[in-house]
Structure formats: C-alpha cells, structure tokens
Amino acid sequence: MRITADEIAIGSGIAAALPPTSFSFADGEPMSVAVDTADRPTVLALATTGRMRLDRGRMLVDGRVQASELRRASAIVDAPSVAEPSDAVSTRHVVHEELVISGQPNSRGDVDALLDRAGALDYADAPLGALPGALRIRLLAESAASRPGVRALVLTSPERHGGDPRDLAGLVAELSDRGFAVLTLTSAVAARALS
C-alpha cells in the first residue's frame, strides 16, 4: 500500500491550518515529516488518513483517490486531542478499550497478550502516564496495528513523551518490516534522527 499526499492543504495564507504539503509512504518505506506547530501534527494526521476535508490537493491510495479505503486501512496513533488516551487511566484499561472498540476478543488474557507483545505487561495496572515515552508509543502503535484491516500507521508527535529518538526509529523499522506503511509526524530534530 502506498499513500500519497499530493499538495494537500487546509486553509490558506500564513494562517493556514495546513499549507500545501506533499509526501508519500508505503509498506517497507516509512516516512517522517517535520511538523513544528502546536496543532499542525494532528491536522496533518487527520488529513493523511482521510478523516478531514481538504481545501486543496488529494490523498491517494496506490495512485487513486479512495477515501473510504484510506480511512479503513489507516490508524492514527496518539494524536493530541484526537487519539490520545488519558494519562490517568490504567494501561490495562486503555488496551481493553482499544480491543473492544475495534471488535476484537478482549478478555483479560487478550489484553495481557497485547501488553506482553508490546513489552508493557509490567505496567498493566499503572496509569498510562507512568510508561516511559518509547514504551507508550510502542504500546499504542501495537494496539492500533492489531485492528483488523489496518495497514498504515500515523505516529503523531511521539517526541512529546520524551525518550531517545533512536528508540522511535527502532519501532518504526520494526513496524515497517512487518508490512505496515508508517508515517511519523514529529519535530524537526526527531525527524532528522529518523532519517
């Protein structure tokens, strides 16, 4: 699956929510895009996954406009204000809710299996906010990747939780090696580390 942003824009002028932007990412070809304003990473995540109306440009899946396929096959990971679980909720509850919402088996054993796969089982009963930054992103990415039909992941501002950008680079490489198209919307500093 190749996802292409072809001169997508929302708004215009210096106050545009998203100035004209183009990039492409695919299975085995992860992409990082430097996005340094407060709201723009979330806006770009929504636009890239077909969840926000564009004023200009188009989103393509394998060279064609396929809005419903784009929404079905993509997941936004930890976008501020949109797909960001509360730090106060237990990690086990966050995973359980993800499994329920995505229609997957969600017994305690199913939850523990996903926690274990992400390396977060020791934090099961701790609040999500207690997880180290890299582990939080790994867990939320694994949760999103477990959704039926998801083939593309958009990691949104993961650097805001701290940690070493090399850990994020390792996670992106692992997800890409497993066949996911991975886009990371991050700061300019972190984007350089991911290159």
ABEGO torsion letter per residue (X at the ends): XBBBBBGBBBEBEAABABBBBBBBBBBGBBBBBBBABAAAAAAAAAAAAGABBBABEBBBBGGBBBAAAAAAABBBBGBBGAABBBAABBAAAAAAAAAAAAGBBABAAAAAAAAAAAGAAAAAABBAAABBAAAAAAAAAAAAAABBGBABBBBBGAAAAEEBAAAAAAAAAAAAAAGBBBBBBBBAAAAAAAX
